[in-house]
């Protein structure tokens, strides 16, 4: 099957995804300077479905990052040419080189998210199971893709610091949402509701129910929250009409204050 044969359907996306992973695996493992490669994201978290993209991480000998990108590009070109590409400028937030690729004739959700790490890099490798799941290792020549323990003391300090700050900031910013609604500005109201109401509420619920991933935002939220907590906030995600933002905000504020009280956050 060539790239032109793929259509924008879940089944075709799953087929091409498997083929791309196989090509990338073979290409990297054939290079002696490529030390390890694994799949993260949905593969590491047991959430892979027909719409999953490819989150591939590789560790290479120092100085071989550009060679790794070139090898991977040649590999995917055997399936389809790269139609769109983003190469993030260094330093990235995580400290490693990263690129996003989408391919011609391939469903757009089957994107390749490629992270290449130098062996000597001291930046984190996303291998703590509590936060990033269990990496699906493709190959590991030097034991570099083993699970890493989460620094519990440092992580707990980050959670405590955030918990102390979240209450006062939440309360101080809710008027920004209401003013945008009163002014009839739907775009501003939606933006401020998401930023100042819904996201902080989600963060608070994560601190209570899944502190290991308190900073993951809405990602994996359905899996990370208890079912009753998820069902309570799911209706708040899409308020609908402009006036409904105020109703959703009021409900979100009530949930926030209730949950904050149960976990000992700052009283403001």
N, C-alpha and C positions, 0 to 999 in steps of 0.2 A: 504494500500500500504506500503510495507517495503522498506528499503533503497536500496536493490538490484533491485527494480523495477524502480528506477529513472534512467533516461538516461541524457546525456548531451544535453538537449534541453531546449529552453526558457520556454516552458509550464511546464515541469517537475520542473524546478527551481522555478517557481512561486508557484506551489503546495506545495513543501517542505518548501519554505520560510514561507508561511502562517502557516503551521503546526508547524514549529519551534518557531515562534513568540507566538503562542497560548500556547505551552508547557512552554516556559520561563515565560510568563505572569502568568500562573496558579501557577507555582512553586514558583516564588518570592512572589506573593501576599498571598500565604498560610503561609508565615513566618512573624510573628509579627514584627521582627526586620528589615524587608525590608520596607522602608518608602515610596519610590516612584520609578517608573520606566517609561521610555519613549523611543521612537524611534527617533533618529536623522537622519542625513545624508539625503538620498533621500526622506525618508518619511516626514521629517520636511520641505523639500524644494519643495514638490510637483513634484518630478522627478522620483518617483518609476516606474520601468518597470520590464520586465521579467528577466533582468540581475542584478537587485539590490541585494546587500548583506544586512546584518542585522546589523544596528548600534544601539545597546541597551545600555542605561545608567541606572544605578540604584543607589539610595542613601540608605545606611543602617546605623543602629546604629553603633557607634564607636566600633571597635574590631570585627565586623562581616564580614569583607571583604572576608576572606578565606571561611567562611561558605557560603557566597553568591556564590562564584565561584563553590563550591562543589554542591550546590543546582542546579545551572544552568547546570553543567556538567551532573548530574543525569537526568535532564529534557531532554537535547538534546539526551542522550543515548537511550531514548525511541524511537527516530526516527532513529538514527544511531550512531555508536561509533565515537569518535574523532580520525581522522587519522593523522592530523598534528596540532601542537599547538605552539604558541609563547606567552610567558609571559614576558612582558617588565619589565626590572629592574627598581626599584624605585631609585631616583625620575624620573618619566617620564617628558616630556616637559610640560605637562599640570598639573602635580601634583597628578594624580589619578592612581590607579591600573588599568591595561589594559591587555587584552589577545585577541588573534586571534585564532579561531578554524576553521578547515575544517573537514568535515565528510566523512566517507567512503560511497561510492555509491551515493553520492550527488553531483550535479554539483559544480565544484570548485568555481564558482563565487558566490555561495550561502554561503559565508563565514560569520561567526559570529564575529563581532567586539564588544567586551564586556568591558565596563568601569564601575567600581564599586567605588563609592565615600563614604567616611566617612561623617557622618552628620556634624561633626564639622569642616570639611576641609574648609579652606578659599580660596582655589583655585577656579577659575572660573568653572561654570557648563555648559557652552555652551548653555545658555538659552536666549541670546540676539537675538531677532527675526531678527534684521537688518543683523546680521552676520551668524546666524546658522538656520534661518528659524523658523517655529512654531513647537515645539516639539509635537509629537503625544503621548500624555500621556496615559499610560496603567493603572496606578493607582497612587494615591497621597494621602497618609493618613494625611500628616502634612503640606500641602501647600508648598512643597519644589520644585515643578516642575513648578512654575509659571514663566511667561516671566520676564526677568530682563532687566531693561533699560540699554542701551549702554552709558557708560561714554563719553559723546560727547567731553568734553574738553580734556581729556586724549587721546582719539582716534585721535582727530584733531592734537594734538601735535605730535603723532607718524607719521601721514601722512606728516606733514610739514617737519619733520626731514628727512624722507625718500626721499621726493621730492628734498630737498636741496642736498642730497648725490648722487642721481641716475644719474644725468647728467654727472658730472665729471668722475664717475666710468665707465659709459657706454663708453664715448669717449676714456678713457685711455686703455680700454681692447680690442677694436675691432681688433687691430693688431694681437692679439693672435689667432684669428680665421683665419685671412688671412695667417699667417705664417704656420699654420697647413695645409692649402690647398696647398700652394706653395710647401710644403715638401712632398705632396702626402700622408699624414697621415689621412685617412678617419675617423678612430676612434677618434683621437684627435680633428679633425675639427668638427665632429658632436657633441662631448661633449662640446667643447668651444663655438660653435654656440648656443647651447641650453642654456648654463650657462650665457654667456656674452652678447648675442644678443637678442635671442627670449624671455627669461624670463624677463629681464629688460624692454623690450618693452611692454610685457603683463602687467607688474606691473604699468608702466606709464599709459597705457590705463585704467587700473582699477582705478588708482588715479583720472583720469579725469571723468570716467563714473560711477564707483561704489566704491567710497572711503570707504564705510563701510566694503568692503571685499578686500581692496587693497592688502592684503598679502595672498590671497587664491591661487595664482599661476594660473595654467591652469584649476583648478577645477571649474566647473560650468560656465566656461567662455562664452560658447555659450548663456547662459541665462542672464549673467550679462552685456554683451556688447550690444550696439545697433547693429542692423543687418548689417549696412554698415561697421561699425568698424570690426565686426567679419569676414565679407567676405573679407575685405582687408588683414587681417593677416592670415586667414586660409591657403592660398597657401604657406605661409612661413614656415609652420610647418614641411613639409616633402620635402626638396629641391631635393632629388633624387641623381643624380650623384655628385661626389665630386666637380666638377667645378660649379655646380648649387648652392653650398653653398655660393659662393661669390656673385652671383646674388641675392640670397635671403637676404644675409647680407646687401648688398647695398640698397636694397629696405627697409629693416627693419630700417637701419640707417636714411633714408630719412623720414620715418614715425615717428620715434622717435624724431628727431629734430623738425619736424612740430608740433607734439603734445606737446612736452615740451614747445615750444614757446607759445602755446595757454593757458597754465596753470601756467605760471610764475615760472618755475623751475630755478635752478641755471644755469647761463650761462657758468660756468666752469672757 
